[in-house]
């Protein structure tokens, strides 16, 4: 759940793993979501499967959230079965499809009762585009912020104070949700924009009729006591 106190100066975005920045290209970006740690794990799992020698191998991925004080972690987990022989681009395509599918499920999970009583994070305007940025920071441009044009903390705070907290603005797509500078455009409304070219180079896998990737297996909701991570690939 992003808070006003999470906002940092855009110049710090390349060096921080936590915080909230506003960018002219992607809108609000949650740097925690945009780390790409889960994508590295997911691609490593696929690579291990390819190296295993098995005709089919399982790839498991999850997203979760942690309660206050880190006492309980809950979320969603899925397992896809992949046939050996997927080339590099196809591996990235599978990873992207898994991330996008899981991200939508997890945001729905956060939006559902009773989670929506304690958090406004479900489909919060920055979440999905930040997840996608994390993917491309792993497979494409590691430090893309010079392309995204992050603004100063003062300009970001001005947007937050004018439009309200980002959790009130829902976005169920992976497209950027932009908030025009209220000092320049006082009557403007937030609007969806397009992704930069480097975030459109991989197509999410969809050829489930080929038998090379089986549809999700063993999908479930999980609850873990005493966990302290908010995102992972199990």
Secondary structure, 3 states (H helix, E strand, C coil): CCCHHHECCHHHHHHCCCCEEEECCCEEEECCHHHCHHHHHHHHHHHHHHHCCCCEEEEEEEEEEECHHHCEEEEEEEEEEEECCCCHHHHHHHHHHHHHHHHHHHHHHHHCCCHHHCCCCCCECCHHHHHHHHHHHHHCCCCCHHHHCECCHHHHHHHHHHHCCHHHCECCCCCCEECCCCCCCCCCCCEECCCCHHHCCCCCCCCCCCCCEEEEEEEEEEEEECCCCCEECC
